[in-house]
Amino acid sequence: MEEKNINSIKTLNELKNGERGTIVSFSDRGDVELKRHLLGMGFVKGSEITLEKVAPLGDPIKFRLKGYSICLRKNEAENIKVQVVN
């Protein structure tokens, strides 16, 4: 059984508005081309990311990363794991 701690690991789509995290990994089941594209835009291990806003129907999700905003679909955000930062 996994213990919940203050700095838990979540996927990007599980973050709450205003919550921050540090990217720790990408899922192997995601689209390889999308992963390459995201890596080129700064979605690299150790980068801090903040969830800014979720669309009214839950998709897309707006994030803040390295000084710019980017929107991802929920299924794209499910492939990125972050460690929650308090």
Backbone bond lengths (Angstrom), bond angles and torsions (degrees), N, CA, C in turn:
res aa  C-N    CA-C-N  psi(-1)  N-CA   C-N-CA  omega(-1)  CA-C   N-CA-C  phi
1 M - - - 1.447 - - 1.527 109.24 -
2 E 1.343 116.02 131.75 1.457 121.30 -177.40 1.525 110.66 -83.11
3 E 1.328 116.22 133.60 1.460 120.67 177.86 1.517 109.56 -84.35
4 K 1.322 116.68 139.90 1.461 121.76 174.47 1.520 107.36 -88.12
5 N 1.324 115.69 127.77 1.453 118.61 174.96 1.522 109.36 -124.24
6 I 1.301 116.45 176.32 1.462 121.36 -176.07 1.529 110.67 -60.68
7 N 1.310 118.07 -43.06 1.462 122.28 -179.40 1.524 110.21 -99.44
8 S 1.321 117.43 65.52 1.452 121.76 -175.94 1.533 111.75 -78.44
9 I 1.324 115.29 160.62 1.459 122.42 176.97 1.524 108.01 -92.29
10 K 1.334 115.92 130.93 1.459 122.96 178.28 1.522 108.66 -137.29
11 T 1.328 115.88 164.89 1.465 118.99 168.84 1.521 107.31 -87.01
12 L 1.329 117.21 159.80 1.463 120.75 -176.75 1.524 112.66 -56.76
13 N 1.324 116.72 -37.71 1.458 118.99 -177.73 1.534 113.08 -71.33
14 E 1.330 118.39 -10.93 1.465 122.18 178.71 1.527 112.74 -90.67
15 L 1.336 118.08 -8.73 1.460 120.44 178.70 1.520 110.00 -67.36
16 K 1.315 116.65 154.98 1.463 123.77 176.22 1.529 108.69 -98.82
17 N 1.335 117.32 163.01 1.468 121.19 178.34 1.524 110.61 -53.60
18 G 1.321 115.98 129.42 1.462 121.95 178.83 1.518 114.74 82.39
19 E 1.312 117.85 -8.08 1.472 120.85 -178.65 1.533 109.58 -76.12
20 R 1.334 115.31 142.17 1.461 121.56 -178.97 1.514 110.56 -113.08
21 G 1.322 114.60 153.35 1.451 119.93 176.58 1.514 110.90 -151.64
22 T 1.309 115.50 164.39 1.466 122.37 175.94 1.522 107.45 -111.19
23 I 1.318 116.52 128.00 1.461 120.95 -178.06 1.524 109.83 -64.32
24 V 1.347 115.57 128.95 1.464 120.03 179.90 1.527 112.73 -115.52
25 S 1.341 118.35 -29.32 1.468 118.95 179.93 1.513 111.88 -168.87
26 F 1.341 114.35 165.41 1.454 123.49 173.10 1.518 107.77 -112.21
27 S 1.308 116.15 146.68 1.465 121.05 176.89 1.530 109.23 -73.98
28 D 1.317 116.55 147.36 1.463 121.02 177.92 1.522 112.81 -76.78
29 R 1.340 116.47 -16.77 1.457 118.86 -175.52 1.520 113.71 -85.83
30 G 1.321 118.50 -3.13 1.461 122.16 -178.18 1.515 113.09 -80.24
31 D 1.316 115.42 172.73 1.458 123.96 178.57 1.538 110.21 -68.30
32 V 1.324 116.59 123.84 1.471 121.83 -176.84 1.529 111.18 -63.99
33 E 1.334 117.11 -40.52 1.468 120.50 179.81 1.528 110.69 -65.93
34 L 1.322 117.11 -40.12 1.464 120.57 177.67 1.528 109.57 -64.08
35 K 1.316 117.14 -43.91 1.470 120.99 179.04 1.527 110.26 -58.28
36 R 1.318 117.54 -45.09 1.463 121.90 179.49 1.533 110.48 -62.03
37 H 1.333 115.66 -42.50 1.467 120.92 179.57 1.536 110.60 -63.66
38 L 1.335 117.12 -45.32 1.465 121.12 179.86 1.526 111.84 -64.97
39 L 1.325 116.89 -39.54 1.473 120.18 177.05 1.527 110.23 -60.25
40 G 1.333 116.78 -40.17 1.461 121.53 178.71 1.523 112.97 -66.08
41 M 1.338 116.68 -23.99 1.466 121.02 179.68 1.524 112.53 -93.54
42 G 1.325 118.29 3.51 1.455 120.54 175.25 1.517 116.08 108.17
43 F 1.327 117.89 4.08 1.468 120.81 176.91 1.526 108.85 -79.93
44 V 1.325 115.24 69.47 1.459 120.82 -177.81 1.527 109.69 -112.37
45 K 1.314 115.12 155.87 1.463 121.86 179.34 1.529 109.64 -52.70
46 G 1.324 115.79 131.13 1.460 121.05 178.97 1.515 114.65 95.13
47 S 1.329 118.46 -11.35 1.463 121.13 179.32 1.525 110.20 -76.01
48 E 1.330 115.78 139.88 1.456 120.17 178.27 1.522 109.53 -89.13
49 I 1.328 116.43 136.51 1.456 122.72 -177.70 1.523 109.12 -134.59
50 T 1.335 116.23 143.20 1.463 122.28 -179.20 1.518 109.65 -124.45
51 L 1.325 117.04 134.76 1.453 120.33 173.91 1.521 107.29 -81.09
52 E 1.335 116.70 119.37 1.461 121.16 -178.16 1.523 112.63 -92.75
53 K 1.325 117.03 -41.63 1.462 119.29 -172.83 1.521 110.35 -163.18
54 V 1.324 115.51 146.93 1.455 121.69 174.32 1.523 107.34 -115.51
55 A 1.323 117.24 133.58 1.460 121.62 178.90 1.530 109.79 -60.14
56 P 1.329 117.51 154.92 1.472 121.11 -176.54 1.540 114.61 -52.06
57 L 1.312 118.25 -35.50 1.457 120.73 179.36 1.532 112.52 -94.51
58 G 1.338 116.39 7.88 1.464 121.14 175.49 1.512 115.58 90.52
59 D 1.316 117.79 -0.86 1.463 120.64 -177.54 1.514 108.75 -152.44
60 P 1.326 122.49 124.65 1.462 128.94 6.53 1.537 112.93 -84.42
61 I 1.339 113.85 -179.31 1.456 122.30 179.55 1.528 107.41 -120.76
62 K 1.335 116.44 133.22 1.464 121.49 -178.41 1.523 109.78 -99.19
63 F 1.342 115.87 129.02 1.460 122.88 -179.83 1.515 110.65 -121.11
64 R 1.332 115.36 158.58 1.469 122.77 173.98 1.522 106.62 -115.35
65 L 1.340 116.47 123.74 1.460 122.57 -177.28 1.519 109.40 -143.37
66 K 1.317 116.70 123.51 1.472 122.70 176.65 1.529 112.90 52.03
67 G 1.328 115.75 39.60 1.459 120.10 174.72 1.515 115.93 86.73
68 Y 1.309 118.91 0.91 1.459 119.59 176.68 1.522 110.38 -130.77
69 S 1.332 114.92 162.69 1.467 121.22 -179.80 1.514 109.71 -101.62
70 I 1.311 115.60 143.94 1.462 121.21 178.17 1.527 108.48 -144.73
71 C 1.324 115.82 142.26 1.460 121.36 176.99 1.521 109.37 -106.78
72 L 1.313 115.56 135.63 1.460 122.15 176.29 1.519 108.93 -124.98
73 R 1.313 115.47 149.70 1.453 119.49 171.66 1.521 108.30 -72.56
74 K 1.313 115.25 156.35 1.463 120.93 -178.63 1.530 111.05 -57.77
75 N 1.336 117.63 -42.92 1.475 120.26 -179.01 1.521 112.26 -68.04
76 E 1.334 118.35 -26.12 1.464 121.03 175.05 1.529 110.32 -74.80
77 A 1.331 116.27 -40.29 1.466 121.30 -179.22 1.531 112.14 -68.32
78 E 1.330 117.15 -24.39 1.475 120.83 179.18 1.522 112.58 -65.33
79 N 1.322 117.48 -19.70 1.465 122.31 -175.86 1.528 113.94 -89.68
80 I 1.320 117.40 -0.12 1.473 121.23 -177.00 1.529 108.79 -117.85
81 K 1.330 116.52 123.34 1.461 121.56 179.69 1.522 109.63 -100.73
82 V 1.345 114.86 139.21 1.461 121.11 179.28 1.523 109.94 -131.07
83 Q 1.322 114.46 154.01 1.457 120.21 172.14 1.524 106.19 -99.29
84 V 1.323 116.58 121.98 1.457 121.96 -175.69 1.527 109.91 -64.89
85 V 1.349 115.09 134.45 1.462 122.77 179.42 1.515 107.98 -109.41
86 N 1.325 117.58 132.67 1.472 120.96 179.03 1.497 111.09 -91.76
